[in-house]
Amino acid sequence: MHRFLRAIGFSNINTRQDLDKLVGVIMDKPNLAKKASHDGENIYTEITKEFAPHTGITLRGEYDKLGFFYLEHYFPYCESILVTSNEDVVVNKRVDTSAFTGMCDDLRLGISMIFYLQNAVDYIHLNCPDNTPCKAKLSLSGLSLEGCILLGIAQDSDLQEKKNLRAHIRSQLIAKAKAGSQEAIDSLTLDDIDLSARVSRRIRTEDLYSIVETSFIPYGSESDNYAILGTIINWNKALNPYTNEYIYELLLNCNDIIMNVCINSKDLAGEPMAGRRFKGTIWMQGHASFIHA
C-alpha cells in the first residue's frame, strides 16, 4: 500500500482487496482523465478522483488497442491553487516506473527543490528531453504522516520590512553567485559565518524555535522528502466521505515558499490556527503548468 494514502484519510486501506475496491471506485466515477499517445498501440493515461477539496488519488497506466486498462501505479495527491514559483523546471523520468520527478532552483531557498510531478501527461505532451529546462508555473504541495503545531513568533511591521529587505538582498546575491560572481560568493560566506555566530550566542538563553521562524531541509534518503517548519496562513478541516476520516489542509509560508500541506487529523498534534506554525516531514509534490515556447 502507498504509505501516504493515510495523509488524505485512507488509514484503513490495509489489504490488496481494500485497494482493489478503492481502484474500482476511482475507475467507475473519475473526476478527470488525461491521455497521451505512448506508442503506436498503447495510450498513457492518468485517471483522477477527488475525495476532498484539492485532495484525491491518481491512477496511472495504459489502455491497449482493445480498450483494456493496465494499472501501473497510483499516488495520493494534494493540490495547491497558488503559484509557488515561476522558475524553470527540469523533469526526469524515474527508472522504476513511468513517474516523473521535477527539480526547480529557487533563489529564496538557495537549493534545488525536488518534487514528485503530479501532471505527467502534460509533460509528455511537450515532447521535451529529460534534463531540459522547461518554462512553467509551479504550484507546490505536500503530504505529511506526522506533524505538530507550534506557537508563532510575534513580529512588528518594522521588523517584517527589515526581514523582507534582507531576503531580497540575499536572493540577489545568490543569483549573482550562480552567475559566477566571486564577490557575491564571499559576501554570502561572510553572512553565513555572522549568522552562525549570532545563533550560537542566542541559543544559550533562548529556545531554538524562537530563533528559527521557518525552515526547509531535505529529509532522509528520498530526494523529494523534506523536514519543514512553516507559518500557517490559512487552514481547513475536511471530511473524506469514503472513510469518514477528517484531514487538515494547511496553507503554509515556509522560507517565503507558499505551499499546501495535507495531513490526517489523527496525525497532527495541536490545534492549527493562522499565525501558528506547522512542524513535520512532507512528501513534496508539484503541479507544473508548462508554458509552450
N, C-alpha and C positions, 0 to 999 in steps of 0.2 A: 504494500500500500504506500501511496505517496504520503510522507510524514507531514507535509504541510496542509493536507486536507483538514486537519484539526483546526487550523487557523481560521477557516471560513465556516466552521460549525459542523464539521463531519467527524467528530471524535469517535462515532460509533461504527465507522467503516473498518471492520477488523478482519473480514474474510473475503475470499475471492467471490463468493456468492453475493455478499453485500455490494462489492464493487461492480459486478456484472449487472445487478439490479439498477444501480445508480447510472451506469453507462446506458442502459436501456431507456431510462427516463430522459437522459440528455438527447439521445438519438430520436426519441419519439416527439419531443417538443422543444427543439433548439430555438434560441433567440437569434442566432446568426450563423451563417455558413459561408466560408470563403474557400475558393478553389483556385488552383494554379496548375497549368499543364506541366507535368513532371517528365514524361517521356511520351513516346508515341502511343502507348496504351493506357497508362495509369494517370489519374488526376489526384494531385496532392491536395488534401482538404483539411480545414480547421472547422470544427463544429463546437459552438459555444452556447452554454446555457447559464443565465444569471440566476442565482438563488437568493441574493440580497443586493441592495443598491451597490453597483460597481464591483461586486464580487461574484465569482462563479467558477465554473470548470470548463476547460477547453480540451476537446479530443483532437488528436492529430493522427492522420492515417491516409490511406489511398483508396480510391474507387477504381476497380478494374473496368475493362470494357463491357463486362456483363452487368455492371451496376452493383457489385458486391463491395462492401466497405471493410477494409482490413485495418483495425486499430493498431497503431504503432506505439503511441504513448499518450499520456494525458497530464494535465497540470492544473492545480487550482490557481486562481489569479485574483488580484486586487488592482483595479484601475484607478488612475488619477485623471481628473478632468483639467488639471492645471499644467501648463508647460513649465518644466523644470529647467531645461537648458536648450539653447539654440546652437550648440557647438556641433562640429562634425561627429558622426557616429561611424565606428568601424565594426563590422559584423563578421563573425566566423562561425562556420558550421561545426557542431560538436562531432567528435569522432565516433561516438557510440550510438547516437540516434540522429534523427533529422531535425533536432532542436538547434537553436542558434543562440550564440552569446554576443552581446554588444559591448562596446567599450567607448567611453567618452572622456576626453580630457577637459576638466572644468577648472578654470583658474581660481574659483572660490575655494576649492579644496587643495589644489596643488598636487593631486594624484589622479590616476586614471580610474574612473568609476566603471566597474564591470557588472553587467546585469544580464538577466535572462530575458531574451526578446520575446514579447508576447505575440506580436503580429508577424509571424514568419512568412505568411503568404504574401503580404505586402512587400517584403524584402525580395522574395523570389521573383515577383513581377518586375523588379528593377533590372534583373539580369546583370547584377553587379558582382565582379570577382571578389573573393574573400580578401580581407586586409586592405580594402579600398575605402577611403573616407567618403561618406555619403552625407549630403546636407539633410538635416532632419530636425523637427521639433520634438524634443524628447520629454516624455512625462514619466516620472519615476514613482514606484510604489514598492511596498514590501509586505511580506507575510511573516508573522512572529509566532513562536511557540511558547515564549516566556518573556514577561516584562513586568516592570513595576512603575509606579507613579511617584515622582519626587516633587517637592515644592520648587517653585520658580525663584528667580533672583530679581529682587526689586531694582529697577533702574529708572533714573530720571531722564528727561529729554536731552539734556546736555551730554550726559554720559553715552546715550544711544547715538547721538550725532558724531561724537568722537570715535566711537566704535565703528560706525559705518565708514567714516573717513579713513581709518586705519585699514579696514578691509579693502577699500577701493585702492589705496596706495599699494597694499600687498599684492592685489591682483595684477596691477600694472607691472610691479617688479617681477612677478612670476612670468608674465608674458615676455618681458624683456630677457629674462634669464633663459627661457626656452628658445629665444631667438639667438642666444649666444653671447649676451652682454655680461662680461666679467664683472663690471661694476654692480650690476643688479644681483649677481650671484653672491658677491661679497656682502652687499647690503642685507640680503636675506639671511646669510650666515650669521652676521652680527646681531640681527633682530632675534634669531632663534637662541643665540647664546644669552642675550639680555633677558628674553622671556623665561628661559630655563632658570636663570639666577633669581628672577623675581618670584617664580613659583616655588623655588626651594626655600626662600625666605618666608613666604606666606604659609606654606604647608605646615610649618612648625606650630602655628597658632590657629589655623583655620581648617575647616573641613574641605576635602577635595572638591565636592560638588558645589561649594560656594565660590570656588575659584574657576572651575571649568563649567561654563554655562552649557555648551553643546559640544559634541564630539562625533566623529565619523571615522571608524577604524576597521580595516579588514579583519575578518574573524575566521579562525580555523583554516582548514586546508582547502575549502571550497572558495573559488575566486569571487563568487557573487554573494557571499555571506558577509555581513558587517555587524559590528557592535556599535550601536548608536545611542546618543543622548540628545534628544531634541525637545524644543519647546512646543507645547500643544497650542495651535492656532484655533482649531475647531475640532469637534468630535461628535460622533453619532453612535447610538446603540441600535442595532438592527437585529431582526429575528430571521433565522434560516427556517423557512416553513417546512422544509423536508425533514429536519431533525428536531425542530423546536428548540434549538440552541441559540443563545444570544452571542453576538460578536460586536466588538468595538471597532469603529473605523475612525482613526486618528489622523488629522491633518497636522503635520509637523514641520517646523523650521529647524533644520539640522545643519549648522555651519552655513547658513543662508541658502541651503538647498531645501526646496519645498517638496514634500512627498506625502503620499497616503500610506498608512500602515494599518493592516487588519490583524486582529488578534482575538482569539476566543475569550469570552468573558471569564471562563474558568481559569485562564492562564494569566490574567492581569491582576497584580496585587495593587490595591489602591483604587481611588475614585478619580477618573480623568476630569479635568476642568481646564478651560482656556487659561493660559499663563503658567500652569504646572508643566512638568517635564516628564517625558517617557524615556525610560532606560531599558534596553533589551537588545536582543540579537534578531536580525531580519534576513530573509532571503530576498535579495533585491531583484525586482522585475522592472521592465521598461517597455513603454509603447512608443515607437518611433514613427512619427508622421513624416515620411520621406518626401523631400522636395525634388521633383524631377528637374534635371538640368535642361 
